[in-house]
Amino acid sequence: MNWMILVIAGLFEVAFAFCLGKAKETSGNEMYLWYASFLVTLAISMGLLIKVTQTLSVGTAYAIWTGIGAVGTVLVGIFVFKEPATFLRILFLTTLIASIVGLKAVSSH
């Protein structure tokens, strides 16, 4: 169950990065709504991370949380914000995914 919560926490990390990107593209009240959404998703992500570190090791949980966030944020950047999907970006994204899977595989919980 804690692994599922960790994945959800990582997805909220992607959400707060998405909110930052949207806030950058907007102005006025809409920008402030995106910043408010950033704070809400940040709090949820951190709260869930705190919960899982009560049973999973901090090092593994944090590494996987940031990995999910990094992979998701790069994908959001490519598909939503039209950032380039170069060969090297995809290569390193693939190695990051392999690292996340490897950490999960060798975790004792």
N, C-alpha and C positions, 0 to 999 in steps of 0.2 A: 504494500500500500504506500509506503514512504517513497518508493521509486516513482510511483504515479504522481504523487504530490510534488516530487522534485521536477518531473517533466512539466507539470502545470506551472510551477514557479518559473522555470526556464521560458515557457511561452509568455508569461507575464513580463519577463525581461524583454522579450522581443516586442511586446506591446508597448512598453515604455520607450523603447528606442524608436518605434514607429511614431509615437506621439511627438517625440522630439523632431523627427523629420517633417511631420505635418505642421508643427508649430513654426518651423523655419520657413515653410512655404506660404504661411498666412500672415495676416496682420489684424490689429484691432481686437475686438471681442472674440473672434474665432481663434486667434492665437492664444488668448488667455484660457479658452476652453481646452485647447490641446495641452497647454502646460498644466492645467488642473487634472486632466486625464493622465498626464505623465506622473504626477504626484500620487494619484490613486493607484495606478498600475505598479508603480515603484513600491508603494507600501505593501500591496498584496504580494508581490514577488518576494520582497524581503521577509515578510511575515511567514510565508510558506517555507522559505529557505531556513529560517530560524527553527520552524517546526521539525523539518527533516533532520537537522543537525542534532536533534535530541536523541536520535537513534542511529543515524549514519555518521561516518567519520566526517569531520569538517572538511578536510582536504579533498576527499573524493566528492562530497556533495557540492562543494564550491566549484571545483573544477568542472564537474558535469553541468552545473547550473550556468556557469559562464560559457561553456562550450555550446550548450543549447541556445543560449542567447546570441552568441557570436554567429553560429550557423544560421539561425533564423533571421538575424538582422541583415546578414549578407544577402540572403534570399529575398527578403523584403526590399532591400536596396535594389537588387537586380529586377525583380518583377513589379514593384510598385513605383520606385523612384527612378527607374530606367538607368541604373548604374551599369557600367560595362561588365559583361560576363566573359572575361578573358580566360584563356587557357590556364594561366598561372593562378588566377583567383579560384577557378573550379578545382584545380589540382590541390591547392592548399586547403580548400573547403573540404575536399574528400579526405585528406589526411587528418583534419580536425574531427570529422565524423568518425573515422577509424579510431582515433584516440579516445573519444567519448565511449564508443562501444567497448574498447579495450579496458578502460577504467571500470566500467560496469561489470565486465567479465571477471576481473581479478578482485573485485570488491568482496569483502568477507560477509556483507549483509545481504 
